[in-house]
Amino acid sequence: MPLTKLFSARSRYIVVATSLSAIALLPFKANAAEPFDKGPASPSADNVDERRYGPIRQKLSDWNVMVAGGAMYAPKYEGSDEYEVVPIPMVSATIGRFTISPGGLSVDVLEANGFKVSLKGGYDLGGGRKEKDSTHLKGLGNIDAGALVGGQISYEMGPVEFSASVDKTIGGSDGLQGVLGANVSHNYNNFIFAAGASATFADENYMQSYFGVTALQSARSGLPQYDAGAGLKRFDVEASVTYMATENWL
């Protein structure tokens, strides 16, 4: 398949097939009493010095940890018509305004009247591309993944949440991406129904790295040279159903 068709070069808009995933989740909260109530008989939990351990007990009670695993059926690389199954192990921990996950650290810096502003930094786990991933990429070289810094602002209005985010990749494509989206959720008994839609925009650096063909790449690959401009990269729709089996399992 010609790269111009694969990347929708004529329209300068990239259409990427959505991925499907099946994930089982195990969230749990640390119990502040557990580190002390289930220890050796001496010293007993009743004799714990609250002046020393009180703050620690309170902090442990604020932890919220989620462990999840599953699989995703998705394109081998962004824009590809070849698919593969990818395992998804996920672990995240939230304490107060801080959330730690494999992608990095997120901090809620402001939360008031339905508005929330967050800053994040970490590693672009989904970024990068290897030339060996497909014969279509022969002669185009590799794109390294890089560090990621960004921020998000969101507003909740009842069951609806609107959000806007910006992410800057440091290294690799050195690109900038922005996402505008909205989500709605509804609780019914033990079920949570949710749906959303979003549009992703990217600057020229990102688009040229992933979808353009430079003069050197053209000479190596035999593909026509193409300059990819900034604009709409992707439009996504999503839906989910969550069942709360117990307080800690969903």
Phi, psi and chi 1 to 4 in degrees:
 res  aa     phi    psi   chi1   chi2   chi3   chi4
   1 MET       -  128.4  179.3 -178.5  -63.5      -
   2 PRO   -60.4  145.8  -19.7   31.3      -      -
   3 LEU   -63.4  -33.4 -165.0   65.6      -      -
   4 THR   -62.1  -36.1   51.9      -      -      -
   5 LYS   -75.4  -39.9 -177.8  177.1 -179.7 -178.0
   6 LEU   -61.7  -38.2 -172.8   64.5      -      -
   7 PHE   -99.7    6.7  -71.0  163.2      -      -
   8 SER    52.2   46.7  -56.5      -      -      -
   9 ALA   -64.7  -34.1      -      -      -      -
  10 ARG   -62.9  -37.0  -67.1 -179.4 -179.0  176.8
  11 SER   -91.0  -13.8   65.3      -      -      -
  12 ARG    64.5   13.4  -70.6  180.0  177.8 -111.8
  13 TYR  -116.4  136.6  -68.3  105.4      -      -
  14 ILE  -103.7  126.8  -48.9  -55.1      -      -
  15 VAL  -109.9  119.3  178.5      -      -      -
  16 VAL  -115.4  131.8 -179.8      -      -      -
  17 ALA   -64.1  140.9      -      -      -      -
  18 THR   -73.9  153.8   56.2      -      -      -
  19 SER  -102.1  155.8   59.9      -      -      -
  20 LEU  -113.5  142.3  -58.7  176.6      -      -
  21 SER  -142.5  151.6   61.3      -      -      -
  22 ALA  -127.8  117.5      -      -      -      -
  23 ILE  -128.2  133.6  -58.8  177.1      -      -
  24 ALA  -104.9  132.6      -      -      -      -
  25 LEU  -114.4  145.3  -55.8  177.1      -      -
  26 LEU  -133.9   86.8  168.1   58.2      -      -
  27 PRO   -91.9  149.6   30.9  -27.7      -      -
  28 PHE  -156.3  155.0   59.1   93.7      -      -
  29 LYS  -107.2  138.7  -78.8 -168.7  174.4 -178.1
  30 ALA   -69.6  135.3      -      -      -      -
  31 ASN   -90.9  126.4 -171.2  -41.2      -      -
  32 ALA   -60.4  -28.3      -      -      -      -
  33 ALA   -83.8  -21.3      -      -      -      -
  34 GLU   -58.0  -45.0  -73.9 -179.3   -3.3      -
  35 PRO   -60.8  -18.8  -21.7   33.8      -      -
  36 PHE  -110.1  -35.7  -54.8   96.0      -      -
  37 ASP   -74.2  -22.1  -68.6  -11.6      -      -
  38 LYS  -110.3   21.2  -63.0 -176.5  179.1 -179.3
  39 GLY   -92.3 -168.9      -      -      -      -
  40 PRO   -61.1  161.3  -20.5   32.0      -      -
  41 ALA   -64.6  -28.2      -      -      -      -
  42 SER  -130.0  129.9  179.2      -      -      -
  43 PRO   -75.7  149.4   29.6  -35.5      -      -
  44 SER   -76.3  159.5   69.4      -      -      -
  45 ALA   -63.4  -31.3      -      -      -      -
  46 ASP   -66.7  -21.6  -64.8  -25.2      -      -
  47 ASN  -103.3   15.4  -64.1  -34.7      -      -
  48 VAL   -64.9  134.1  170.4      -      -      -
  49 ASP   -76.2  102.6 -173.7  -10.0      -      -
  50 GLU   -62.9  -25.3  -68.6  -67.3  -18.8      -
  51 ARG   -66.4  -29.2  -68.6  172.8  -61.4  177.8
  52 ARG   -94.0  -41.0  -64.2 -179.8   57.9 -170.9
  53 TYR  -106.6   -8.0  -62.7  111.4      -      -
  54 GLY   -55.2  -51.4      -      -      -      -
  55 PRO   -60.5  -36.4  -24.8   35.7      -      -
  56 ILE   -66.5  -42.8  -62.6  177.2      -      -
  57 ARG   -61.1  -40.2  -68.6  161.9   63.4   94.6
  58 GLN   -66.9  -41.5 -178.8   59.4   44.2      -
  59 LYS   -65.1  -40.3  -71.2  -62.8 -178.1 -177.8
  60 LEU   -62.5  -34.7  -74.3  172.7      -      -
  61 SER   -69.8  -19.3   69.2      -      -      -
  62 ASP   -86.1  -12.5  -67.9  -21.6      -      -
  63 TRP   -70.0  138.4  -84.0   90.6      -      -
  64 ASN  -131.3  112.0 -169.2  -39.2      -      -
  65 VAL  -111.6  135.4 -180.0      -      -      -
  66 MET  -123.6  130.4  178.2  176.4  -71.4      -
  67 VAL  -119.0  126.4  179.4      -      -      -
  68 ALA  -139.9  154.6      -      -      -      -
  69 GLY  -151.2  150.7      -      -      -      -
  70 GLY  -179.7 -157.1      -      -      -      -
  71 ALA  -145.4  152.9      -      -      -      -
  72 MET  -130.5  133.3  177.1  173.4   63.7      -
  73 TYR  -102.3  111.6 -176.8   63.4      -      -
  74 ALA  -148.9  165.3      -      -      -      -
  75 PRO   -58.4  147.5  -24.7   34.6      -      -
  76 LYS   -63.5  -31.5  -65.9 -177.3   66.8  175.2
  77 TYR  -153.0  164.3   56.8   90.0      -      -
  78 GLU   -62.9  122.3 -166.5  166.7   24.7      -
  79 GLY    96.5   -4.4      -      -      -      -
  80 SER   -78.0  152.2  175.3      -      -      -
  81 ASP  -101.6    7.3   62.4  -17.0      -      -
  82 GLU  -104.6  134.5  -57.0  172.8   54.3      -
  83 TYR  -114.1  158.5  -74.0   73.1      -      -
  84 GLU  -151.1  159.4   63.3 -179.0   -5.0      -
  85 VAL   -95.2  127.5  176.8      -      -      -
  86 VAL  -121.5  127.6 -178.2      -      -      -
  87 PRO   -69.6  149.3   25.3  -33.7      -      -
  88 ILE  -128.0   89.3  -50.4  176.1      -      -
  89 PRO   -87.8  132.0   27.8  -27.8      -      -
  90 MET  -136.4  136.7  -66.8 -177.4  -65.6      -
  91 VAL  -137.8  130.9  177.5      -      -      -
  92 SER  -141.6  150.9   67.6      -      -      -
  93 ALA  -137.0  132.0      -      -      -      -
  94 THR  -120.5  130.4  -60.6      -      -      -
  95 ILE  -136.9  115.4  178.1  170.7      -      -
  96 GLY    62.5 -121.9      -      -      -      -
  97 ARG   -92.2   -0.7  -62.7  177.5  178.6  -92.2
  98 PHE  -106.6  136.2  -62.8   87.1      -      -
  99 THR  -128.4  126.0  -61.7      -      -      -
 100 ILE  -111.4  129.9  -56.3  170.8      -      -
 101 SER  -143.1  173.2   68.2      -      -      -
 102 PRO   -56.4  -26.2  -28.3   36.0      -      -
 103 GLY   -79.9  -16.2      -      -      -      -
 104 GLY   141.2 -148.6      -      -      -      -
 105 LEU  -120.8  134.9  173.4   66.5      -      -
 106 SER  -122.3  138.5  174.2      -      -      -
 107 VAL  -129.4  126.8 -177.1      -      -      -
 108 ASP   -83.4  110.3  -62.5  -25.9      -      -
 109 VAL   -93.0  -18.3  -64.3      -      -      -
 110 LEU  -152.3  135.6  175.2   64.8      -      -
 111 GLU  -150.4  111.3 -170.7  169.5    0.9      -
 112 ALA  -163.3  136.7      -      -      -      -
 113 ASN    54.4   38.7  -60.0  -37.9      -      -
 114 GLY    88.9  -14.0      -      -      -      -
 115 PHE   -90.8  144.7  -76.3   95.3      -      -
 116 LYS  -143.3  133.6 -176.8  166.5   71.3  172.0
 117 VAL  -119.2  127.9  178.8      -      -      -
 118 SER  -127.5  147.5  -57.4      -      -      -
 119 LEU  -118.6  147.4  -61.0  177.6      -      -
 120 LYS  -144.6  156.2   59.6 -178.0  176.4  179.7
 121 GLY  -153.7  145.6      -      -      -      -
 122 GLY   170.5 -141.3      -      -      -      -
 123 TYR  -123.4  138.3 -171.2   72.0      -      -
 124 ASP   -79.0   88.2 -174.8   10.1      -      -
 125 LEU   -64.5  -32.5  -65.0  176.6      -      -
 126 GLY   -91.4    2.1      -      -      -      -
 127 GLY   -88.7  173.3      -      -      -      -
 128 GLY    87.2  163.6      -      -      -      -
 129 ARG  -160.7  140.9 -173.3 -177.8   70.3 -164.3
 130 LYS  -106.5  136.9  -59.7  -64.5 -176.8 -178.2
 131 GLU   -60.3  -31.2 -178.1  177.7  -27.5      -
 132 LYS   -74.5   -6.4   64.6 -179.5 -179.1 -179.8
 133 ASP   -65.7  -25.1  -72.3  -17.3      -      -
 134 SER  -161.5  152.2  172.2      -      -      -
 135 THR   -66.1  -24.1   55.7      -      -      -
 136 HIS   -64.6  -22.2  -63.2  -55.4      -      -
 137 LEU   -95.7    2.2  -58.0  175.6      -      -
 138 LYS   -59.9  125.8 -175.1  177.1 -179.4 -179.9
 139 GLY    89.5   -4.5      -      -      -      -
 140 LEU   -93.2  -13.3  -60.4 -178.4      -      -
 141 GLY    79.0  175.0      -      -      -      -
 142 ASN   -92.7  153.7  -62.1  -27.2      -      -
 143 ILE  -117.4  117.4  -56.8  173.9      -      -
 144 ASP   -76.5  148.3  -64.6  -31.7      -      -
 145 ALA   -75.9  162.9      -      -      -      -
 146 GLY  -144.0 -178.2      -      -      -      -
 147 ALA   -71.9  156.8      -      -      -      -
 148 LEU  -132.3  129.4 -162.6   68.1      -      -
 149 VAL  -129.6  146.0  -66.0      -      -      -
 150 GLY  -176.1 -171.7      -      -      -      -
 151 GLY  -155.5  162.0      -      -      -      -
 152 GLN  -143.9  142.9  175.1  174.6  -63.8      -
 153 ILE  -123.6  135.9 -178.1  170.9      -      -
 154 SER  -137.8  157.5   60.7      -      -      -
 155 TYR  -139.5  124.9  174.5   67.3      -      -
 156 GLU   -99.0  128.8  -72.5 -170.5   11.1      -
 157 MET  -129.8   89.8 -173.2  171.5   60.2      -
 158 GLY    66.9 -127.7      -      -      -      -
 159 PRO   -81.9   -2.0   31.0  -35.3      -      -
 160 VAL  -106.3  137.6 -178.7      -      -      -
 161 GLU  -126.1  127.9 -178.9 -175.9   56.2      -
 162 PHE  -105.7  142.7  -58.1   93.9      -      -
 163 SER  -145.6  154.0   63.3      -      -      -
 164 ALA  -143.1  133.1      -      -      -      -
 165 SER  -138.9  155.3   65.3      -      -      -
 166 VAL  -133.7  132.4  175.5      -      -      -
 167 ASP  -127.9  132.9  -68.4  -39.7      -      -
 168 LYS  -114.0  125.4  170.1   64.5  176.9  177.1
 169 THR   -90.8  127.4  -57.9      -      -      -
 170 ILE  -104.9  111.5  -58.3  174.0      -      -
 171 GLY    95.6  173.1      -      -      -      -
 172 GLY    64.0 -119.0      -      -      -      -
 173 SER   -77.5  -18.1   67.8      -      -      -
 174 ASP    52.6   34.9  -80.1  -39.3      -      -
 175 GLY   -96.3  168.9      -      -      -      -
 176 LEU  -124.9  131.9 -174.6   71.4      -      -
 177 GLN  -126.4  143.9  -65.9 -172.7   79.7      -
 178 GLY  -129.2  141.8      -      -      -      -
 179 VAL  -128.6  130.3 -179.7      -      -      -
 180 LEU  -114.7  129.9  -63.2  175.1      -      -
 181 GLY  -154.2  169.9      -      -      -      -
 182 ALA  -146.0  143.1      -      -      -      -
 183 ASN  -134.8  148.4  -69.6  -86.2      -      -
 184 VAL  -132.9  141.8   60.2      -      -      -
 185 SER  -137.2  154.2   62.3      -      -      -
 186 HIS  -145.8  130.7  174.8   69.6      -      -
 187 ASN   -96.4  133.3  -64.8   -0.5      -      -
 188 TYR  -139.7  110.9  178.6   74.8      -      -
 189 ASN    53.0 -121.4  -67.4  -27.6      -      -
 190 ASN   -92.9    8.1  -73.7    8.4      -      -
 191 PHE  -103.4  147.2  -71.0   91.6      -      -
 192 ILE  -124.4  116.0  -57.0  173.1      -      -
 193 PHE  -101.9  134.3  -60.0   91.5      -      -
 194 ALA  -142.3  150.3      -      -      -      -
 195 ALA  -151.3  155.3      -      -      -      -
 196 GLY  -162.4  168.5      -      -      -      -
 197 ALA  -146.7  148.7      -      -      -      -
 198 SER  -153.3  155.7   64.2      -      -      -
 199 ALA  -123.6  133.4      -      -      -      -
 200 THR  -111.8  128.3  -58.2      -      -      -
 201 PHE  -114.2  151.1  -59.1   85.0      -      -
 202 ALA  -138.8  151.1      -      -      -      -
 203 ASP   -82.4  179.2   68.6   -4.6      -      -
 204 GLU   -64.2  -37.0 -173.4  173.9   -4.4      -
 205 ASN   -59.0  -47.1  -75.0  -15.9      -      -
 206 TYR   -65.4  -49.7 -174.3   98.4      -      -
 207 MET   -63.1  -39.9  -61.7  -67.0  -90.9      -
 208 GLN   -68.6  -37.5 -178.5   63.1   25.6      -
 209 SER   -63.2  -44.8  -65.5      -      -      -
 210 TYR   -93.4  -26.6  -75.8   92.6      -      -
 211 PHE  -126.6   -8.0  -51.4  114.6      -      -
 212 GLY   -91.3  167.7      -      -      -      -
 213 VAL  -132.1  111.8 -179.3      -      -      -
 214 THR   -77.0  172.5   64.7      -      -      -
 215 ALA   -61.2  -41.5      -      -      -      -
 216 LEU   -66.1  -44.2  179.3   59.1      -      -
 217 GLN   -63.6  -35.6  -70.2  173.9  -35.7      -
 218 SER   -64.3  -42.2  177.5      -      -      -
 219 ALA   -65.1  -36.7      -      -      -      -
 220 ARG   -78.2  -34.3  -69.7  175.8  175.6  175.7
 221 SER  -100.2  -22.2   65.0      -      -      -
 222 GLY    84.2    1.8      -      -      -      -
 223 LEU   -84.6  151.9  -64.5  165.9      -      -
 224 PRO   -67.6  146.2   22.7  -32.5      -      -
 225 GLN   -65.8  142.1 -174.2  174.7  -13.9      -
 226 TYR  -149.4  131.6  174.5   66.9      -      -
 227 ASP  -101.8  113.8  -66.5  -34.7      -      -
 228 ALA   -89.7  127.6      -      -      -      -
 229 GLY   -95.1  168.5      -      -      -      -
 230 ALA   -68.6  153.4      -      -      -      -
 231 GLY   158.1 -159.6      -      -      -      -
 232 LEU   -67.8  125.2  175.6   66.2      -      -
 233 LYS   -98.4  -38.1 -172.5 -172.1   78.5  164.0
 234 ARG  -161.6  148.7 -178.5  174.5   86.1 -133.2
 235 PHE  -125.7  130.0 -177.8   75.4      -      -
 236 ASP  -121.1  144.2  -65.6  -68.9      -      -
 237 VAL  -126.9  147.3  -67.4      -      -      -
 238 GLU  -148.1  156.1   61.5 -177.0   15.7      -
 239 ALA  -150.4  149.2      -      -      -      -
 240 SER  -150.6  154.2   65.9      -      -      -
 241 VAL  -128.5  124.3  178.5      -      -      -
 242 THR  -117.7  133.9  -56.1      -      -      -
 243 TYR  -113.6  123.0  176.7   68.9      -      -
 244 MET   -84.6   96.1  -60.0  -66.6  -60.0      -
 245 ALA   -68.8  -47.1      -      -      -      -
 246 THR  -142.2 -172.7   68.5      -      -      -
 247 GLU   -64.0  -31.2 -179.2 -178.3   -2.1      -
 248 ASN  -108.9   -9.7  -65.3  -34.5      -      -
 249 TRP  -119.2  135.0  -72.5   86.0      -      -
 250 LEU  -144.0      -   55.9   88.6      -      -
